[in-house]
Amino acid sequence: IQNNLDIPIHHYVEINFVGFANVVDSLGGITKTFDNPARDSKSGLDVDAGTIEMDGMTALQYARSRNYQELVDGSWKTVDGSDIGRTHRQQEVLLLMFDKATSKSSAFNLPGFASTFAEQITADAGFSVNVMVDLGRSALSLSSSDIQTVTLPVKNHREDGREYVIPIEPEAAGVIAAFIAGEPFPES
């Protein structure tokens, strides 16, 4: 990211699949409404339509889904089955986690959540406990509607038998410039 997009990275947090599921479980799960039954045979996702309280494993299956399908009018249809679709699902899950962690109903879960989160992550040396606490305090004054997500505008490109995604310009440059400046992302 630093080399290809000129975006400086000051800190990073890394979490593996098991850690992700444990963090969701420490929140008591996350709630998502599915308009249709959904599945992904590769990730293991299999949910009915309606409002679902997803445990850590189900949230992971949804977030990892690359072959996401919904049952529409009696037949299974692929919906956003690409890596970009998966990115959107991951963003959605992160916002659901954020909503749950910052909700008043989760106040009693916060000590367990913070402890589990700290145990499950790997971070750079500069990402100290104090930095994490400061970020957590700041987050408590936000809601997910205050957070803007975006996926870099890209298109598929095939070269030498390999598939790539390449930025769509000038839209991608506008997203990167807004990110670096800390400004709202341009409408796509």
NORBELQUI-V58014 format. One line per field, one symbol per residue. ss: DSSP state (a for helix, b for strand, c for the rest). phi: phi as a letter, one per 20 degrees, with the letter a starting at -180 (. if undefined). psi: psi as a letter, one per 20 degrees, with the letter a starting at -180 (. if undefined). A space follows every 50 residues. Layout:
ss: ???
phi: ???
psi: ???
This chain:
ss: caaaacccccccbbbcaaaaaaaaaacccbbbbbcccbbbccccbbbccb bbbbcaaaaaaaaaccccbbbbccbbbbccccaaaaaaaaaaaaaaaaaa aacaaacccaaaaaaaaaaabbbcccccaaaaaaaaaaaccccaaacccc cccbbbbbbccbbbbbbcccaaaaaaaaaaaccccccc
phi: .ffedldfdebbccbefffgffffffenncdcedfcgcbbfeenfbcefo edeefgfffffffefdcfcceclncecfcleeffffgfffffffffffgf fefffegfeggfffffgffeddcfffefgfffffffffffedcffedddb dgfccfbdblmddcdcfedegfffffffffemdgfffd
psi: ggghikoqohqqppprggggghgghhijrqpqpphqqqrohgijpnqrqa ppoprggghggghipilpqqopljqppppljrhggggghgggghhhgggg hjqhijhhigghggggghhiqprrhimrhgggggggghhijrrhiippqq ppprqqpppkjqprpqqoqjgghgggggghikrqqqp.
